[in-house]
Amino acid sequence: MLKKISEPVRIKHAFNFDTAKNIGILYQDDDERLYNKIRAFAKELKEKHQVKNIRALGYVPAKEKMLPIWQSQKLEFGYFTQDDLNWHRRPVTRVTAFRNEEFDMLIDLSDGNVLPLLYLFKESKAKMKISMQSSGAEKFADFMLIMKPPFVFDQYLSQLKIYLGNNALK
């Protein structure tokens, strides 16, 4: 089903963390430590790089009733669960505003192989999409980081900061 959905028409543009003003983050939310690292990363983007708007959307691979205690609705952090997916595992509720937002950057902080997040990544109108190479998101990304398997979140985040945090790269 993912193949049948067309990518939106969008204007592609390269950014780094200092030039982007509107950043979207996709992630799989199944671990409180990971969630806290993503919140710290978003805070760093705002404070160090003066990013004005950061919106993060996490996929919680559980039913709404089983929502983890740490995942409460925050202003910049949203979530969706298995209850928000159709039978193709495409997100259909709680994601419309995020899907339609024209981010300067959209960063996939998952391993790039989470189907509900792939739908959102593909359908995004972001000007620059960032993911890992050798993942399902690779074919929809404009900027890919090469990471050796297995996926290690801290290494991926470190590489993002090195390459996109360098204001000499424009």
C-alpha positions in Angstrom: 0.0 0.0 0.0 2.9 2.4 0.7 4.0 2.2 -2.9 0.5 3.2 -4.2 0.5 6.5 -2.3 2.2 9.3 -4.2 4.7 11.7 -2.7 3.4 15.3 -2.5 4.8 17.9 -4.8 7.3 19.8 -2.7 10.1 22.3 -3.1 13.4 20.6 -2.0 15.9 22.8 -0.2 19.0 22.0 1.8 19.2 23.2 5.4 21.4 22.8 8.5 20.3 23.2 12.1 21.3 26.9 12.0 19.3 27.8 8.9 16.2 25.6 9.6 13.4 27.4 11.5 10.8 24.7 11.5 11.8 21.1 12.2 9.7 17.9 12.4 10.8 14.8 14.2 9.4 11.3 13.8 10.3 8.5 16.2 9.1 5.2 17.6 8.1 5.8 21.3 8.5 2.6 23.1 11.3 3.5 25.6 11.3 6.3 28.2 15.1 6.8 28.0 14.8 7.2 24.2 11.9 9.6 24.7 14.0 11.7 27.1 16.9 11.8 24.7 14.6 13.1 21.9 13.2 15.8 24.2 16.8 16.8 25.1 17.7 16.9 21.4 14.7 19.1 20.6 15.6 21.4 23.5 19.2 21.6 22.2 18.0 22.6 18.7 15.9 25.4 20.2 18.6 26.7 22.5 21.8 26.2 20.6 20.6 26.6 17.0 17.6 29.0 17.6 15.1 26.7 15.8 11.8 28.5 16.3 9.4 25.6 15.9 10.0 21.9 16.6 7.2 19.4 16.4 7.8 15.8 17.3 5.4 12.9 16.6 6.0 9.5 18.2 4.4 6.2 17.2 3.5 4.2 20.3 3.2 0.5 19.1 0.5 -0.3 21.6 -3.2 0.3 22.1 -4.4 3.6 23.5 -5.3 2.0 26.8 -1.7 0.7 27.2 -0.1 4.1 26.7 3.1 4.5 28.7 3.0 6.8 31.7 5.8 9.1 30.4 3.9 9.7 27.1 1.6 12.5 28.0 0.6 15.2 25.5 3.2 18.0 25.5 2.9 21.2 23.4 5.6 20.2 20.9 5.4 16.4 21.3 2.5 14.4 20.0 1.9 10.7 19.6 -0.3 8.2 17.8 -1.0 4.6 18.7 -2.1 1.4 17.0 -5.7 2.6 17.5 -5.0 5.5 15.0 -4.0 3.1 12.1 -6.1 1.7 9.4 -5.9 -1.9 8.3 -2.9 -1.0 6.0 -1.1 0.3 9.2 -1.4 3.8 7.8 -2.0 6.6 10.4 -5.4 8.2 9.8 -6.1 10.1 13.0 -4.1 12.5 15.2 -1.6 13.0 12.4 -3.3 15.3 9.8 -1.7 18.6 11.0 1.7 17.0 11.2 1.4 15.4 7.8 0.4 18.8 6.2 3.0 20.9 7.9 5.7 22.2 5.5 8.7 21.7 7.7 12.1 23.0 6.7 13.5 19.6 7.9 11.8 16.3 8.7 14.1 14.0 10.7 13.3 10.3 11.0 14.8 9.2 14.3 13.6 5.7 14.1 15.5 2.9 12.3 13.6 3.8 9.2 11.6 0.6 9.0 8.5 1.4 11.1 5.6 1.3 8.6 3.3 3.9 10.2 6.2 6.3 10.4 7.2 5.5 6.7 3.7 6.6 5.6 4.2 10.0 7.3 7.7 10.4 6.1 6.7 9.7 2.5 3.6 11.9 2.6 5.4 14.9 4.3 5.7 18.2 2.4 9.0 18.9 4.2 11.6 20.7 2.1 14.4 18.4 3.4 13.9 14.8 4.6 16.6 13.1 6.7 16.9 9.4 7.4 19.4 6.5 7.5 20.7 4.8 4.4 19.6 1.2 3.9 16.3 1.7 5.6 12.7 1.8 4.2 12.8 5.6 4.4 15.9 5.8 2.2 14.0 6.1 -1.1 12.0 9.1 0.2 14.9 11.0 1.9 17.0 13.9 0.6 19.8 13.4 3.1 20.9 10.0 4.4 23.4 9.0 7.0 25.3 5.8 6.4 25.3 3.8 9.6 26.6 0.2 10.2 24.0 -2.3 11.5 22.7 -2.7 14.1 20.9 0.6 14.6 22.3 2.5 17.6 20.3 5.6 18.4 23.1 7.5 20.2 25.4 7.0 17.2 22.8 8.1 14.7 22.0 11.3 16.8 25.7 12.0 17.1 26.2 11.8 13.4 23.1 14.1 12.8 24.6 16.7 15.1 28.0 16.5 13.3 26.7 16.9 9.8 23.7 19.1 10.3 25.0 21.0 13.2 27.9 22.3 11.1 27.0 25.8 10.1 29.8 25.8 7.4 27.6 23.3 5.5 24.9 25.2 3.6 
